[in-house]
Every structure is written in structure tokens, then in C-alpha cells.
Amino acid sequence: MTVTKETVPLEGTLKGEGYERTCHVRATRCVTYADESTDALCVSYSRCDIEDEDDFPDGNYELTFQGHTVLLSKCGGHYGPS
């Protein structure tokens, strides 16, 4: 097995608390390949950080990008894992 990790910029949709917007996200993408294969077996994301600011209230939000959904909470103006 071969695993690659890289930080990538993505565009996503942030929604919750009656709000929705497009946002810019920086995430760590982990791709797993079978030995000597160029086709990915698994792609996952971690450390999903929203890079742009908004005036949404503190609360619970859902970040969706490239078929993945991450649950976030906004507290004190900053987004973090739920």
C-alpha cells in the first residue's frame, strides 16, 4: 500500500442555522493506493479549515465538498469540529 498526504485548496458549501454560502476550504487529503496501482482505493480528508470569514452566528454547520460532508460548530467566530 502507498499513502499520499497533501494539503489542498477546495471550494465547498457551508450551511446551517438558516444560512448557506460557498466557501474556500484548505484540507489535508489522504489517498491510499494498492501497490503499483495508479487508481486510488480510498480518498479521505482531515483538518478542514474554512479560509474566508462570514457573519454567520455561532452554532452548528455542515460543510460539503467533493461528495464529503463534515460537521462543524462555530464558536466565538471560529469554525471547528463538532
Summary of the structure (lengths in Angstrom):
residues: 82
radius of gyration: 14.6
end to end distance: 31.2
largest distance: 47.8
contacts: 209
relative contact order: 0.26
helix: 0%
strand: 73%
